[in-house]
Amino acid sequence: MVALKLQKRLAASVLKCGKRKIWLDPNEVNQIVMANSRQNIRKLVKDGFVIKKPEIIHSRARVVERNAAKAKGRHTGTGKRRGTRNARLPFKVLWIRRMRVLRRLLHKYRDSKKIDKHIYHQLYMQSKGNKFKTKRVLMETIHQMKAEKNKEDALAE
């Protein structure tokens, strides 16, 4: 076997790739050995005796498949968890989400005149004080307060 180090180096330079990406035709070794310049290498490339190998594909198919399964809730049992519950989904994030939901509801109700500004402020401060766990509980409280208010108004008349 003849050493083709020079030809491989020149081919890599001509084809603008690494030496590992160069394929020299084993059946045309005698012709390749004679090529000792870039010009000769270009001719061999044109003839198809020297080829730039395609890039090796690093498939993400398995990752995509696994992530799809994870989206369905697979592979997330206790054995797969490394961080604490707070590290995985911080309490603060949950709190912020809840506050935004409750405050959005209060804004909506105040703007549509379902509650007046006094009730709004009272409920706003209560929600900030962690009185309402969910939007449903807040809505129930609002309905109770409105019913009470209506009853008081009816008694006042």
Disulfide bonds with the S-S distance in Angstrom:
none
